[in-house]
Amino acid sequence: MSGELEQRVVELEMRLAFQDQLLSELNEALTALRLETAGQTELLKRVLEDLKLTRGDVPGDPSQEPLPPHY
């Protein structure tokens, strides 16, 4: 019985070690994704700000433009 119990304990220790390793890898992946998302969010903010600045230079909807003076 002692050998069987020892084998079960060893198996449980191996499973625990595997789960610890997997949890660590998942944590690293999540951290990388959060950093990537933060970078993309910052890039999107800059693009939107640039768009707001340049939008004044681009004509809008032609139906909203005033008629030329000769009409």
matplotlib code that plots the C-alpha trace (Angstrom):
import matplotlib.pyplot as plt

x = [0.0, 2.8, 4.3, 0.9, 0.4, 3.9, 3.2, -0.1, 1.7, 4.4, 1.8, 0.0, 3.3, 3.9, 0.5, 0.9, 4.3, 2.8, -0.1, 2.3, 4.3, 1.2, -0.2, 3.1, 3.1, -0.5, 0.4, 3.2, 1.0, -1.7, 0.8, 2.1, -1.4, -2.2, 1.0, 0.1, -3.5, -2.2, 0.1, -2.7, -5.0, -2.3, -1.8, -5.5, -5.8, -2.9, -4.6, -7.9, -6.2, -4.4, -7.7, -9.4, -6.6, -6.7, -10.5, -10.7, -8.6, -10.8, -14.1, -17.1, -20.4, -21.0, -24.7, -23.6, -21.4, -22.9, -23.9, -21.3, -21.9, -23.1, -26.3]
y = [0.0, 2.4, 2.1, 2.8, 5.8, 7.1, 6.7, 8.7, 11.5, 11.7, 11.8, 14.6, 16.5, 16.2, 17.5, 20.4, 21.3, 21.1, 23.4, 25.9, 26.0, 26.4, 29.2, 31.0, 30.8, 32.0, 34.9, 35.9, 35.6, 37.8, 40.4, 40.5, 40.9, 43.7, 45.6, 45.1, 46.3, 49.4, 50.2, 49.7, 51.9, 54.7, 54.4, 54.6, 57.7, 59.4, 58.4, 59.9, 63.1, 63.4, 62.8, 65.5, 67.9, 67.2, 66.9, 70.7, 70.7, 68.1, 69.2, 67.6, 66.5, 68.4, 68.9, 70.8, 73.2, 76.7, 77.5, 79.4, 83.2, 83.0, 81.2]
z = [0.0, 0.8, -2.8, -4.3, -2.1, -2.9, -6.6, -6.3, -4.4, -7.0, -9.8, -7.9, -7.5, -11.2, -12.1, -9.7, -11.2, -14.7, -13.6, -12.0, -15.3, -17.4, -15.1, -15.4, -19.2, -19.3, -17.1, -19.4, -22.4, -20.8, -19.8, -23.4, -24.7, -22.2, -23.3, -27.0, -26.4, -24.5, -27.4, -30.0, -27.9, -27.8, -31.5, -32.2, -30.0, -32.0, -35.3, -34.2, -33.0, -36.4, -38.2, -36.1, -37.0, -40.7, -41.0, -41.2, -44.4, -46.2, -47.6, -45.9, -47.4, -50.6, -49.7, -46.6, -48.6, -49.2, -52.8, -54.8, -55.1, -58.7, -57.7]

ax = plt.figure().add_subplot(projection="3d")
ax.plot(x, y, z, "-o")
ax.set_aspect("equal")
plt.show()
